[in-house]
Amino acid sequence: MKYCYLIDAGYLLGAGSEAIKGARVRRANVEIVDPSIGLIPFLKRLGHRVFPDKSLLRIYWYDGISGKVTEEQQKINNTPNIRFRPSLDGQLGINHAMDRDIESLSAEGRVDSFLVISGDGGVAGALQRAQDRGVTVALVSIGSQNNQSTLLLKEVDTRIVVEGKDLTDAIKITLNTSSDVDEDT
């Protein structure tokens, strides 16, 4: 049997920076360490912990773009076993792309489990329909217990909490001034 990751990059990087630094850091100051060295090994270890008898089909990476793919997004796109799903429509576009993949993967029986890294409840309906097909849904919570939609939390079979120390090999934060910390969150 197989599982796959569904990762909302905004949640991973935003909640990850907050878990590491104690405050949310502006996206421009947060980057993914070389995916093959930091991110992929972390995800594989976590996946094996949650689903020890399953193999990883692939990682779906959902991220917003502002007309042009960034260098970091290009690195993600070029990493084997990751499917980069860019969105020009912000969170709504990310939710639509996640919904489409959840529906397709679960309806075709390609996976029997999802590992979801997201905070948005917009995909809860698609996850519920996948569960109706027998798919197990595990939700990864990063740091704070209050940074995910209650709707999303209600629709998962299990929840795994990841702390900032778990992410330091995968996420790099560069702070030049105190203004690099996002005080609005």
C-alpha atoms as one frame of an Amber mdcrd trajectory, in Angstrom:
protein
   0.000   0.000   0.000   1.086   3.564  -0.648   0.726   7.020   0.864   1.459
  10.477  -0.423   2.107  13.890   1.042  -0.119  16.879   0.344   1.865  19.946
   1.417   0.655  23.533   1.536   4.023  25.318   1.305   2.654  28.492   2.900
   1.597  26.590   6.017   4.815  24.564   6.201   7.066  27.610   5.879   4.914
  29.987   7.946   4.178  27.642  10.846   7.669  26.179  10.532   9.335  29.574
  10.889   7.136  30.348  13.889   7.978  27.012  15.514  11.708  27.563  14.962
  11.969  31.273  15.859   8.973  31.769  18.172   7.371  34.293  15.790   6.225
  34.075  12.202   8.931  35.233   9.822   8.305  36.922   6.487   8.268  34.433
   3.609  11.167  36.190   1.892  13.345  35.266   4.893  12.388  31.583   4.938
  13.754  29.070   2.488  13.884  25.349   1.950  17.312  23.823   2.469  18.403
  21.798  -0.568  15.362  19.492  -0.783  17.396  16.322  -1.305  19.476  17.035
   1.821  16.960  18.537   4.246  13.308  18.352   3.238  13.042  14.926   1.585
  14.903  13.012   4.329  12.752  14.743   6.980   9.538  13.864   5.132  10.627
  10.261   4.571  11.461   9.814   8.267   8.133  11.300   9.289   6.233   9.209
   6.748   7.912   6.029   7.949   7.024   6.918  11.547   3.354   7.438  10.673
   2.963   4.688   8.044   5.779   2.164   8.736   4.366  -0.522   6.425   3.627
   1.728   3.450   5.760   3.165   0.693   5.756   6.761  -0.500   4.118   7.308
  -3.884   5.142  10.958  -4.150   4.993  14.406  -2.582   2.552  17.017  -3.859
   3.778  20.562  -3.164   1.222  23.385  -3.447   2.446  26.964  -3.504   1.258
  30.363  -4.647   3.135  32.221  -7.349   3.090  35.856  -8.377   3.277  35.373
 -12.121   6.743  33.826 -12.017   8.125  30.734 -10.331  10.852  31.593  -7.786
  14.283  29.961  -7.715  13.235  28.006  -4.613  10.039  26.806  -6.291  12.091
  25.762  -9.316  14.317  23.673  -7.006  11.206  21.984  -5.611   9.892  21.457
  -9.139  13.167  19.817 -10.212  13.330  17.467  -7.215  12.512  13.854  -8.090
   9.274  12.484  -6.648   7.810  15.942  -5.975   4.932  17.291  -8.051   4.895
  21.082  -7.843   1.390  22.543  -8.108   1.635  26.332  -8.532  -1.350  28.588
  -7.934  -1.942  32.062  -9.305  -5.151  32.293  -7.249  -3.653  32.227  -3.761
  -5.109  29.900  -1.140  -8.269  29.276  -3.147  -6.225  27.954  -6.071  -4.131
  25.830  -3.724  -7.285  24.339  -2.208  -8.704  23.563  -5.660  -5.483  21.825
  -6.734  -5.367  19.831  -3.495  -9.045  18.869  -3.906  -8.386  17.643  -7.434
  -5.437  15.502  -6.369  -7.245  14.110  -3.310 -10.237  13.133  -5.437  -8.146
  11.642  -8.238  -5.712   9.692  -6.057  -8.400   8.293  -3.777 -10.947   7.490
  -6.515  -8.353   5.656  -8.605  -7.027   3.746  -5.577  -3.476   5.020  -6.168
  -2.985   5.584  -2.424  -4.663   4.339   0.714  -3.290   7.095   2.974  -2.562
  10.818   2.892  -0.129  12.765   5.046  -1.411  16.344   4.975   0.636  19.404
   5.925  -1.818  22.290   5.803  -3.709  24.593   8.101  -6.622  25.458   5.829
 -10.040  23.831   6.146 -10.806  24.321   2.458  -9.796  20.742   1.667 -11.816
  19.127   4.471 -14.654  18.089   2.137 -12.328  16.311  -0.286 -10.583  14.566
   2.606 -13.945  13.435   3.943 -14.859  11.944   0.553 -11.474  10.196   0.412
 -12.121   8.722   3.844 -15.505   7.495   2.595 -13.456   5.493   0.045 -11.358
   3.979   2.828  -8.371   6.339   2.711  -6.616   7.120   6.005  -5.792  10.794
   6.612  -2.974  11.874   8.936  -2.540  15.590   9.617   0.821  17.106  10.497
   0.560  20.015  12.936   3.564  22.289  13.165   4.360  23.890  16.498   1.360
  25.701  17.960  -1.752  23.691  18.634  -3.890  26.585  17.333  -2.664  27.175
  13.788  -5.022  24.868  11.866  -8.673  25.065  10.943 -11.017  23.241  13.324
 -12.855  21.974  10.235  -9.641  20.352   9.023  -8.878  18.916  12.466 -12.292
  17.223  12.579 -11.725  15.392   9.288  -8.506  13.537  10.060  -7.893  10.077
  11.473  -4.730  10.982  13.325  -2.640  14.036  14.097   1.134  14.265  14.407
   2.788  17.279  16.025   6.146  18.439  14.653   8.218  20.932  16.639  10.617
  23.578  15.376  13.670  21.479  16.291  12.410  18.802  13.884  12.481  21.287
  10.980  15.875  22.954  11.357  17.507  20.670   8.764  14.719  21.387   6.247
  14.023  25.112   6.719  16.554  27.935   6.819  15.645  31.319   8.293  17.661
  34.455   7.653  16.849  37.478   9.804  18.560  40.745   9.002  16.460  43.072
  11.178  13.574  42.838  13.612  11.279  43.961  10.768  11.825  40.527   9.178
   9.516  39.107  11.835   5.852  39.406  10.873   4.213  41.119  13.868   0.705
  40.809  12.362   0.381  37.069  13.060
